[in-house]
Amino acid sequence: MSQQPINSEITADDKLWAMLSYLIPVIAVVVLVLEDKKARPYVKFSAVQSIAVTVAISIIATVTFGCGAILVFAQLYWAYQAYQGVDIKIPFISDFIRNQGWA
């Protein structure tokens, strides 16, 4: 994962919304509905990535009968990193989201 902030224009409010998107996936959906939040690139990318990670973790946990629950701790780490304003690179998911043009 990168340790550099992706944009110097990231506000404290952006960091808070990004962190909440990782902690509470419903907040990520709310972010994508709110026009002012959706217009902020850092918040939008974090929300889309959070939704993708939540879906992936749910599938892994279902297929492996709960062993994917360990990945929830990774989500807590990503939430902390989002609050620090760091560009979070999740293998496969980050590149997929960018290649699809979702964020």
C-alpha distance (Angstrom), angle and dihedral (degrees) to the residues before:
residue distance angle dihedral
M1 . . .
S2 3.74 . .
Q3 3.78 117.6 .
Q4 3.81 96.3 -159.1
P5 3.81 124.8 95.8
I6 3.79 108.3 -111.0
N7 3.78 94.9 -140.0
S8 3.77 133.7 14.4
E9 3.81 89.2 -143.8
I10 3.80 93.6 68.5
T11 3.79 108.0 125.5
A12 3.79 128.2 -151.2
D13 3.81 87.3 -108.2
D14 3.82 90.4 55.3
K15 3.80 90.7 51.4
L16 3.80 91.8 49.3
W17 3.81 93.9 50.3
A18 3.81 91.1 46.0
M19 3.81 91.7 50.8
L20 3.80 92.3 47.6
S21 3.80 89.8 50.2
Y22 3.80 89.9 61.1
L23 3.81 94.7 42.8
I24 3.81 97.8 43.8
P25 3.83 113.3 26.3
V26 3.82 91.5 -162.8
I27 3.81 87.3 65.7
A28 3.82 88.1 57.8
V29 3.80 89.2 58.3
V30 3.81 90.2 47.9
V31 3.82 89.8 51.7
L32 3.80 90.4 55.4
V33 3.80 90.5 52.1
L34 3.81 97.0 48.3
E35 3.81 109.5 82.3
D36 3.82 96.6 -152.2
K37 3.82 92.4 51.1
K38 3.79 94.0 42.4
A39 3.82 89.1 55.6
R40 3.83 91.1 61.9
P41 3.85 107.4 87.0
Y42 3.82 96.3 -152.3
V43 3.80 93.3 49.6
K44 3.81 93.6 44.3
F45 3.81 93.9 48.9
S46 3.81 91.5 47.5
A47 3.81 91.3 49.4
V48 3.81 94.2 49.2
Q49 3.80 92.1 44.2
S50 3.81 90.7 48.5
I51 3.79 91.6 53.7
A52 3.82 91.6 47.9
V53 3.81 91.9 48.4
T54 3.80 91.9 47.6
V55 3.81 90.7 52.6
A56 3.82 91.4 46.9
I57 3.81 92.7 48.3
S58 3.81 90.9 48.0
I59 3.80 91.2 52.3
I60 3.80 92.9 46.1
A61 3.81 92.1 47.4
T62 3.80 91.2 49.8
V63 3.80 95.7 46.7
T64 3.80 95.0 44.0
F65 3.80 94.1 41.5
G66 3.79 96.9 -115.3
C67 3.80 101.9 -34.1
G68 3.80 88.9 112.9
A69 3.80 88.2 69.4
I70 3.79 87.6 89.1
L71 3.81 87.1 69.1
V72 3.79 89.0 65.6
F73 3.80 87.5 74.6
A74 3.80 87.8 56.7
Q75 3.80 87.8 56.1
L76 3.80 89.5 55.9
Y77 3.79 89.2 52.8
W78 3.81 91.5 48.4
A79 3.81 89.4 50.3
Y80 3.81 89.5 53.5
Q81 3.82 90.7 48.0
A82 3.82 90.8 48.8
Y83 3.80 89.5 53.5
Q84 3.80 88.3 53.2
G85 3.83 89.4 54.4
V86 3.80 94.2 -115.6
D87 3.82 122.3 152.8
I88 3.78 101.8 -114.0
K89 3.80 114.5 -144.1
I90 3.78 111.9 -165.0
P91 3.81 111.7 -174.8
F92 3.81 113.1 -103.3
I93 3.81 94.3 -9.6
S94 3.82 99.7 68.8
D95 3.80 93.2 48.3
F96 3.80 92.1 43.8
I97 3.81 91.8 53.4
R98 3.80 92.5 48.4
N99 3.82 93.3 45.7
Q100 3.80 91.0 51.0
G101 3.80 90.3 51.2
W102 3.78 92.7 -125.4
A103 3.77 93.8 134.2
